[in-house]
Amino acid sequence: MEPIQIIAQIIGFAGLAMNCLSYQAKTKKKLIVIQLFGALFFVIHFGMLGAIMGCILNTVAVLRSLLFANAEKTNANHPAWLAAFIAIYVGSYVLTFTVFQEPVTLPNL
């Protein structure tokens, strides 16, 4: 394993630890902020490994966490935010098979 991969895995473990730690948070805002840092670690982790879709999806999670961490200022409960994030996730799904040309695989039944 190359040194960059080892560093990426360490950063990935840090992200995992942050996400696990977030469930010990006493307040909703603290939970969201800890998960924000967990997603940020995963953005770096997937970026270093070259997993572009993992990086994109975790970037969306960072944006979502920022939105909800500042819910008072951003009116986070508005239905437009829900529609926007659904559109972003659907768009990233489409990117997977068009731009990144990943093959469609169906589960073995």
Secondary structure, DSSP 8 states (H G I E B T S, - for coil): --HHHHHHHHHHHHHHHHHHHHTT-SSHHHHHHHHHHHHHHHHHHHHHHT-HHHHHHHHHHHHHHHHHHTHHHHTTTSHHHHHHHHHHHHHHHHHHHTTS---------
